[in-house]
């Protein structure tokens, strides 16, 4: 798609959030790494640019950069590193800060009629360098105690820079930075998810041609929405495969098959490969090895099923933006956090071509696409479930007995979340089995059994998340049920970590 806003990625872990915030304003956004900026700008002809943050210093010899001529004639917003780079490229001065700012800072707004209209005083900072002098033609619009140029703008050219991170929810009124940038720059708001459906169906047809597609259906929202979208595009040339990898929740495999066939009317085959997966995972404790093993096995099975069907050329997956950024920094240089089985877990040489129609969408966008496709809201609102399944919620070795414990505990938690009426308020709520045993007392007898951790989080797009604190009565009820009903567990704890610094899943 041409137009919209192109985000130049200099390595920030928050780059995807910038894209999400822009889309919330009704403007299409894409991300490209800094080293591909020139080619992308020429081909996509964006209405505006955003320069992301990054971990480097702009005055380092080999620091990520771009040609200043690429900014000419179009609106530009620099954020953190992008703010500093803009200043340097245009003749300003960037130095090491007298005192670094990480976390909350008080923003003193000097001019509110421009980019900072509606922005609060409490902003989120993450930097060790500062713009000491703004480039010629720029007005300094904000500062903090340690940052002399916390925001700057050249209204004539629609060039803006902010040192803080407006994309994270910690910044008060941060979304106003993006809204003001779009309005002040005259960028058209023409991004609508309904348009995405029509455009993606056309794209799928052009990509696939007369070939057949095999689709991996995990039972999660992402793969299901991808399957329904592809089915709209190519009809019965889509062959869905639902694999029981032995790592699903209690009764999930059978329930999924019924939903796929009876409610979504998909052509789906169920394959029970649970023993095959569990044998391959025997004795494996490292989470990355788990993901790689599961990813390789999934693809092997799909290739085998494709051979049975015949003339299959594509493997479809429900890969989304958060999957990609945590696996490889999307299309840029951000640090790898972990491999997802449908991204980083794939073998290097695979016989089938990948088809990932949701690769550029966030989870809430995927859910909205699902609603527009007519998928049952109850199914769409299911909590995200990782591709590797319970393998990444069992910390340590995977055994049949440990799977039993986690399945039973997870079932109890979901029952109580729905009973309490808070299931729909959470992004995710699940149990984790920990690799340790603790002493307990049951019926005057000493026990030495395993521990369950409860993970309850709220989020909008999965890129950041806050932990959720339910009532004491709820926690008491869940803990009591798990300890009494799940043989082999004698302790329950609550995870109170936000993302960042933690991830939502434990592995």
Protein Blocks (a to p, Z undefined) as FASTA:
>chain_A
ZZhjddddehiaklmmmmmmmmmnopacddddfklmmmmmmmnopabdcddddfbdfkbm
klccddfklmgopacddehjlmmmmmmmnopacdddfbdcedjdddddfblklmmgoiaf
bdcdddfbdcfbdcehiacfbdcfklmblbccdfknopacdfbdfkbmklghklmmmmmm
mmmnopacfbdfklmmmmmmmmmmmmnmmaccddddehpaklmmmmmmmmmmnommbccd
dddehiacehklmmmmmmmmmmnopacddddfklmmmmmmgoiabfklmmmmmmmmmmmm
mmmmmmmnoopabdcdfbdfklmmmmnopaacbdcfbdcfklmmpcfbdfbdcddfklmp
cfklmmmmmmmnopafklmmpccddfklmmlmcgcjddfklmmmmmmmmmmmmmmmmmno
pmmmpmbdcddddfbdcdddeehiacddddddddddddfkopaccdddddfklmmmmmmm
mmmmmghiabdcddfbdcdfbdfblZZ
